[in-house]
Amino acid sequence: MDDMEMVIFDIITASGDAMNLVMEALDLIADKDINLAKEKLISSKEYILKAHKRQTELIVKAANGEPQPMSILMVHAQDHLMNVMLASQMADKIIKIFDKWGLDS
C-alpha cells in the first residue's frame, strides 16, 4: 500500500469511527441522555480532527505542486469526512435545542 492509499484509509477509518460515535450520540439524545450524548460528540470530534489532519496533508502536498491523483477511493474518503462533519454539526444543534427548551428532563 502506498502513502496515498494509507492516508485515504486513515481518513475513511477515522471518519467511520467518528460517525459511529455521532450516531450513538443521536440515540442518546433521543433517550434524553444529553450529558452522555455530549461526551460521545466530544469523542467523535477527536476522530474528525484526525481525519481532517490527514486530508490537510494531501491538500498541502497539492498546494506545493505535488500531484495528487484522484481515485474513487479518495472520493469515498472525502464523502465520509464531509458527511460525519455535517452529522456532528447537526447533533450539536439538536443538543442546543434540547438545552434551550429544557427537553432533557
Secondary structure, 3 states (H helix, E strand, C coil): CCHHHHHHHHHHHHHHHHHHHHHHHHHHHHCCCHHHHHHHHHHHHHHHHHHHHHHHHHHHHHHCCCCCCCCHHHHHHHHHHHHHHHHHHHHHHHHHHHHHHCCCC
